[in-house]
Amino acid sequence: MSAVLPTLLLPRGRTAEIAGDPHDRSVFGPLLASGGDWEPHLRLLLERLVEPDWVCLDIGANIGVHTLTLAALAETGRVVAFEVSKANFRHLERNATRLDSPS
């Protein structure tokens, strides 16, 4: 039996399935509980600020939720994500490949 991956809601109607530790109560658990609508207030702020050609840094990226939000906005720019936890970094690497194509 495979784990259910929540679908993260991203700017511009984009989505991404997100993997994480099902026992994590800091990001992955609340993401599951939110139905994929993770920190909508921050997503809206980033939508107002981030330009398509920006270079963005996500320091302490955890499993990449904000990394994917930035990638959906800085489409012609670059997003560099840093995560020190090996377990979270493995999820971050997987999640970075899951951003859907723009509509």
N, CA and C atoms as an extended XYZ file, in Angstrom:
309
Properties=species:S:1:pos:R:3:atomname:S:1:resname:S:1:resid:I:1 pbc="F F F"
N         0.843       -1.178        0.000 N   MET     1
C         0.000        0.000        0.000 CA  MET     1
C         0.889        1.243        0.000 C   MET     1
N         0.628        2.172       -0.911 N   SER     2
C         1.440        3.379       -0.977 CA  SER     2
C         0.773        4.513       -0.202 C   SER     2
N         1.593        5.424        0.252 N   ALA     3
C         1.094        6.547        1.036 CA  ALA     3
C         0.366        7.539        0.136 C   ALA     3
N        -0.612        8.202        0.694 N   VAL     4
C        -1.324        9.248       -0.020 CA  VAL     4
C        -0.454       10.494        0.002 C   VAL     4
N        -0.254       11.092       -1.167 N   LEU     5
C         0.524       12.321       -1.253 CA  LEU     5
C        -0.439       13.490       -1.412 C   LEU     5
N        -0.346       14.469       -0.523 N   PRO     6
C        -1.232       15.621       -0.671 CA  PRO     6
C        -0.851       16.439       -1.896 C   PRO     6
N        -1.837       17.066       -2.484 N   THR     7
C        -1.604       17.955       -3.615 CA  THR     7
C        -1.491       19.374       -3.077 C   THR     7
N        -0.323       19.969       -3.261 N   LEU     8
C        -0.058       21.329       -2.804 CA  LEU     8
C        -0.642       22.315       -3.802 C   LEU     8
N        -1.418       23.279       -3.304 N   LEU     9
C        -1.946       24.346       -4.146 CA  LEU     9
C        -0.872       25.417       -4.297 C   LEU     9
N        -0.611       25.793       -5.543 N   LEU    10
C         0.446       26.753       -5.853 CA  LEU    10
C        -0.130       27.939       -6.608 C   LEU    10
N         0.646       29.011       -6.762 N   PRO    11
C         0.174       30.164       -7.519 CA  PRO    11
C        -0.162       29.794       -8.964 C   PRO    11
N        -1.021       30.634       -9.546 N   ARG    12
C        -1.395       30.519      -10.962 CA  ARG    12
C        -2.064       29.193      -11.285 C   ARG    12
N        -2.755       28.615      -10.309 N   GLY    13
C        -3.509       27.394      -10.530 CA  GLY    13
C        -2.683       26.130      -10.668 C   GLY    13
N        -1.408       26.224      -10.359 N   ARG    14
C        -0.540       25.049      -10.462 CA  ARG    14
C        -0.628       24.208       -9.196 C   ARG    14
N        -0.178       22.970       -9.298 N   THR    15
C        -0.207       22.050       -8.165 CA  THR    15
C         1.041       21.175       -8.196 C   THR    15
N         1.281       20.485       -7.096 N   ALA    16
C         2.367       19.507       -7.018 CA  ALA    16
C         2.028       18.521       -5.921 C   ALA    16
N         2.245       17.242       -6.180 N   GLU    17
C         2.115       16.241       -5.126 CA  GLU    17
C         3.361       16.328       -4.258 C   GLU    17
N         3.166       16.320       -2.955 N   ILE    18
C         4.261       16.517       -2.006 CA  ILE    18
C         4.460       15.269       -1.154 C   ILE    18
N         5.701       14.805       -1.100 N   ALA    19
C         6.064       13.681       -0.226 CA  ALA    19
C         6.690       14.235        1.041 C   ALA    19
N         6.520       13.511        2.124 N   GLY    20
C         7.115       13.905        3.388 CA  GLY    20
C         6.934       12.796        4.405 C   GLY    20
N         7.437       13.028        5.580 N   ASP    21
C         7.322       12.068        6.678 CA  ASP    21
C         5.916       12.170        7.263 C   ASP    21
N         5.131       11.088        7.189 N   PRO    22
C         3.755       11.150        7.701 CA  PRO    22
C         3.677       11.413        9.206 C   PRO    22
N         4.782       11.264        9.923 N   HIS    23
C         4.809       11.527       11.362 CA  HIS    23
C         5.231       12.963       11.682 C   HIS    23
N         5.622       13.725       10.657 N   ASP    24
C         6.065       15.109       10.849 CA  ASP    24
C         4.868       15.987       11.204 C   ASP    24
N         5.004       16.715       12.323 N   ARG    25
C         3.920       17.592       12.749 CA  ARG    25
C         4.224       19.058       12.479 C   ARG    25
N         5.342       19.348       11.809 N   SER    26
C         5.696       20.743       11.565 CA  SER    26
C         5.267       21.224       10.183 C   SER    26
N         5.402       20.389        9.162 N   VAL    27
C         5.037       20.801        7.802 CA  VAL    27
C         4.130       19.771        7.150 C   VAL    27
N         4.594       18.540        7.037 N   PHE    28
C         3.842       17.545        6.263 CA  PHE    28
C         2.478       17.248        6.880 C   PHE    28
N         2.418       17.054        8.184 N   GLY    29
C         1.134       16.791        8.846 CA  GLY    29
C         0.140       17.920        8.654 C   GLY    29
N         0.538       19.169        8.947 N   PRO    30
C        -0.376       20.282        8.716 CA  PRO    30
C        -0.743       20.459        7.236 C   PRO    30
N         0.190       20.136        6.331 N   LEU    31
C        -0.123       20.205        4.902 CA  LEU    31
C        -1.241       19.221        4.563 C   LEU    31
N        -1.151       18.015        5.088 N   LEU    32
C        -2.217       17.031        4.896 CA  LEU    32
C        -3.543       17.561        5.452 C   LEU    32
N        -3.495       18.106        6.663 N   ALA    33
C        -4.702       18.593        7.325 CA  ALA    33
C        -5.328       19.784        6.594 C   ALA    33
N        -4.499       20.578        5.909 N   SER    34
C        -5.002       21.775        5.215 CA  SER    34
C        -5.592       21.465        3.848 C   SER    34
N        -5.502       20.221        3.425 N   GLY    35
C        -5.979       19.882        2.086 CA  GLY    35
C        -5.084       20.446        0.992 C   GLY    35
N        -3.833       20.729        1.337 N   GLY    36
C        -2.873       21.236        0.355 CA  GLY    36
C        -2.785       22.748        0.287 C   GLY    36
N        -3.586       23.432        1.075 N   ASP    37
C        -3.572       24.901        1.063 CA  ASP    37
C        -2.656       25.396        2.171 C   ASP    37
N        -1.350       25.209        1.969 N   TRP    38
C        -0.333       25.497        2.982 CA  TRP    38
C        -0.025       26.982        3.041 C   TRP    38
N        -0.179       27.568        4.190 N   GLU    39
C         0.142       28.980        4.450 CA  GLU    39
C        -0.302       29.898        3.312 C   GLU    39
N        -1.606       29.966        3.047 N   PRO    40
C        -2.093       30.768        1.921 CA  PRO    40
C        -1.716       32.245        2.031 C   PRO    40
N        -1.571       32.754        3.251 N   HIS    41
C        -1.181       34.159        3.429 CA  HIS    41
C         0.228       34.407        2.879 C   HIS    41
N         1.145       33.453        3.055 N   LEU    42
C         2.498       33.614        2.502 CA  LEU    42
C         2.498       33.437        0.982 C   LEU    42
N         1.695       32.495        0.500 N   ARG    43
C         1.598       32.298       -0.945 CA  ARG    43
C         1.103       33.579       -1.624 C   ARG    43
N         0.087       34.221       -1.038 N   LEU    44
C        -0.439       35.465       -1.610 CA  LEU    44
C         0.601       36.584       -1.568 C   LEU    44
N         1.352       36.672       -0.476 N   LEU    45
C         2.411       37.678       -0.385 CA  LEU    45
C         3.472       37.441       -1.463 C   LEU    45
N         3.914       36.199       -1.608 N   LEU    46
C         4.924       35.892       -2.621 CA  LEU    46
C         4.399       36.173       -4.031 C   LEU    46
N         3.121       35.928       -4.270 N   GLU    47
C         2.539       36.230       -5.580 CA  GLU    47
C         2.630       37.714       -5.893 C   GLU    47
N         2.518       38.549       -4.876 N   ARG    48
C         2.618       40.008       -5.082 CA  ARG    48
C         4.055       40.467       -5.318 C   ARG    48
N         5.018       39.753       -4.722 N   LEU    49
C         6.398       40.228       -4.714 CA  LEU    49
C         7.302       39.624       -5.782 C   LEU    49
N         7.218       38.328       -6.001 N   VAL    50
C         8.203       37.614       -6.814 CA  VAL    50
C         7.945       37.847       -8.300 C   VAL    50
N         8.998       38.241       -8.994 N   GLU    51
C         8.938       38.472      -10.447 CA  GLU    51
C         9.421       37.214      -11.179 C   GLU    51
N         8.971       37.000      -12.418 N   PRO    52
C         9.309       35.774      -13.153 CA  PRO    52
C        10.804       35.529      -13.339 C   PRO    52
N        11.631       36.581      -13.375 N   ASP    53
C        13.057       36.399      -13.655 CA  ASP    53
C        13.931       36.471      -12.397 C   ASP    53
N        13.348       36.435      -11.245 N   TRP    54
C        14.102       36.537       -9.991 CA  TRP    54
C        14.895       35.280       -9.687 C   TRP    54
N        15.983       35.467       -8.959 N   VAL    55
C        16.712       34.360       -8.334 CA  VAL    55
C        16.270       34.359       -6.873 C   VAL    55
N        15.725       33.236       -6.420 N   CYS    56
C        15.164       33.134       -5.074 CA  CYS    56
C        15.920       32.088       -4.268 C   CYS    56
N        16.120       32.369       -2.997 N   LEU    57
C        16.757       31.424       -2.081 CA  LEU    57
C        15.737       30.966       -1.054 C   LEU    57
N        15.693       29.675       -0.822 N   ASP    58
C        14.857       29.115        0.240 CA  ASP    58
C        15.805       28.450        1.227 C   ASP    58
N        16.125       29.158        2.284 N   ILE    59
C        17.073       28.690        3.283 CA  ILE    59
C        16.282       27.985        4.385 C   ILE    59
N        16.596       26.722        4.619 N   GLY    60
C        15.787       25.923        5.540 CA  GLY    60
C        14.526       25.473        4.828 C   GLY    60
N        14.703       24.902        3.655 N   ALA    61
C        13.597       24.596        2.744 CA  ALA    61
C        12.692       23.465        3.219 C   ALA    61
N        13.117       22.707        4.210 N   ASN    62
C        12.343       21.585        4.708 CA  ASN    62
C        12.033       20.648        3.540 C   ASN    62
N        10.772       20.355        3.250 N   ILE    63
C        10.438       19.422        2.171 CA  ILE    63
C        10.139       20.140        0.854 C   ILE    63
N        10.257       21.462        0.844 N   GLY    64
C        10.165       22.216       -0.405 CA  GLY    64
C         8.850       22.879       -0.727 C   GLY    64
N         7.989       23.051        0.253 N   VAL    65
C         6.693       23.673       -0.019 CA  VAL    65
C         6.874       25.087       -0.569 C   VAL    65
N         7.658       25.912        0.100 N   HIS    66
C         7.872       27.276       -0.390 CA  HIS    66
C         8.793       27.280       -1.613 C   HIS    66
N         9.675       26.306       -1.704 N   THR    67
C        10.524       26.177       -2.886 CA  THR    67
C         9.657       26.045       -4.138 C   THR    67
N         8.647       25.206       -4.067 N   LEU    68
C         7.762       25.006       -5.216 CA  LEU    68
C         6.917       26.242       -5.496 C   LEU    68
N         6.503       26.934       -4.443 N   THR    69
C         5.767       28.190       -4.638 CA  THR    69
C         6.637       29.188       -5.382 C   THR    69
N         7.886       29.318       -4.950 N   LEU    70
C         8.813       30.235       -5.625 CA  LEU    70
C         9.062       29.808       -7.067 C   LEU    70
N         9.211       28.511       -7.302 N   ALA    71
C         9.457       28.009       -8.660 CA  ALA    71
C         8.275       28.287       -9.580 C   ALA    71
N         7.067       28.221       -9.048 N   ALA    72
C         5.887       28.518       -9.861 CA  ALA    72
C         5.832       29.992      -10.246 C   ALA    72
N         6.457       30.855       -9.438 N   LEU    73
C         6.438       32.297       -9.694 CA  LEU    73
C         7.655       32.777      -10.478 C   LEU    73
N         8.833       32.268      -10.162 N   ALA    74
C        10.083       32.689      -10.818 CA  ALA    74
C        10.380       31.730      -11.969 C   ALA    74
N         9.464       31.643      -12.902 N   GLU    75
C         9.543       30.636      -13.975 CA  GLU    75
C        10.761       30.784      -14.882 C   GLU    75
N        11.203       31.986      -15.120 N   THR    76
C        12.381       32.172      -15.978 CA  THR    76
C        13.627       32.477      -15.152 C   THR    76
N        13.458       32.526      -13.850 N   GLY    77
C        14.578       32.775      -12.945 CA  GLY    77
C        15.131       31.472      -12.423 C   GLY    77
N        15.495       31.484      -11.153 N   ARG    78
C        16.087       30.300      -10.543 CA  ARG    78
C        15.719       30.277       -9.066 C   ARG    78
N        15.521       29.084       -8.550 N   VAL    79
C        15.266       28.905       -7.125 CA  VAL    79
C        16.336       27.965       -6.588 C   VAL    79
N        17.019       28.411       -5.546 N   VAL    80
C        18.043       27.598       -4.899 CA  VAL    80
C        17.550       27.319       -3.485 C   VAL    80
N        17.433       26.031       -3.164 N   ALA    81
C        16.903       25.625       -1.866 CA  ALA    81
C        17.978       24.919       -1.057 C   ALA    81
N        18.042       25.242        0.225 N   PHE    82
C        19.000       24.641        1.144 CA  PHE    82
C        18.236       23.958        2.276 C   PHE    82
N        18.644       22.718        2.598 N   GLU    83
C        18.052       22.008        3.729 CA  GLU    83
C        19.120       21.144        4.355 C   GLU    83
N        19.320       21.277        5.662 N   VAL    84
C        20.380       20.564        6.375 CA  VAL    84
C        19.969       19.147        6.776 C   VAL    84
N        18.696       18.919        7.034 N   SER    85
C        18.241       17.587        7.440 CA  SER    85
C        18.283       16.635        6.244 C   SER    85
N        19.010       15.534        6.400 N   LYS    86
C        19.124       14.577        5.287 CA  LYS    86
C        17.768       14.006        4.902 C   LYS    86
N        16.943       13.681        5.883 N   ALA    87
C        15.614       13.119        5.589 CA  ALA    87
C        14.753       14.132        4.839 C   ALA    87
N        14.723       15.375        5.319 N   ASN    88
C        13.943       16.405        4.629 CA  ASN    88
C        14.518       16.699        3.252 C   ASN    88
N        15.849       16.677        3.135 N   PHE    89
C        16.474       16.953        1.843 CA  PHE    89
C        16.072       15.901        0.807 C   PHE    89
N        15.977       14.638        1.228 N   ARG    90
C        15.536       13.591        0.285 CA  ARG    90
C        14.122       13.887       -0.223 C   ARG    90
N        13.248       14.317        0.672 N   HIS    91
C        11.891       14.687        0.258 CA  HIS    91
C        11.936       15.925       -0.644 C   HIS    91
N        12.759       16.894       -0.281 N   LEU    92
C        12.906       18.110       -1.083 CA  LEU    92
C        13.330       17.773       -2.505 C   LEU    92
N        14.319       16.894       -2.636 N   GLU    93
C        14.780       16.495       -3.982 CA  GLU    93
C        13.642       15.885       -4.797 C   GLU    93
N        12.891       14.987       -4.191 N   ARG    94
C        11.762       14.356       -4.889 CA  ARG    94
C        10.686       15.372       -5.226 C   ARG    94
N        10.374       16.216       -4.262 N   ASN    95
C         9.298       17.185       -4.467 CA  ASN    95
C         9.639       18.220       -5.528 C   ASN    95
N        10.913       18.544       -5.660 N   ALA    96
C        11.328       19.539       -6.659 CA  ALA    96
C        11.043       19.077       -8.084 C   ALA    96
N        10.875       17.787       -8.285 N   THR    97
C        10.587       17.280       -9.633 CA  THR    97
C         9.090       17.151       -9.895 C   THR    97
N         8.262       17.501       -8.933 N   ARG    98
C         6.823       17.239       -9.028 CA  ARG    98
C         5.977       18.443       -9.409 C   ARG    98
N         6.572       19.561       -9.688 N   LEU    99
C         5.799       20.735      -10.091 CA  LEU    99
C         5.151       20.461      -11.431 C   LEU    99
N         3.849       20.643      -11.502 N   ASP   100
C         3.142       20.389      -12.769 CA  ASP   100
C         3.509       21.454      -13.794 C   ASP   100
N         3.163       21.237      -15.025 N   SER   101
C         3.414       22.202      -16.094 CA  SER   101
C         2.396       23.335      -15.987 C   SER   101
N         2.809       24.548      -16.373 N   PRO   102
C         1.852       25.656      -16.337 CA  PRO   102
C         0.675       25.384      -17.268 C   PRO   102
N        -0.493       25.867      -16.885 N   SER   103
C        -1.698       25.672      -17.720 CA  SER   103
C        -1.642       26.548      -18.948 C   SER   103
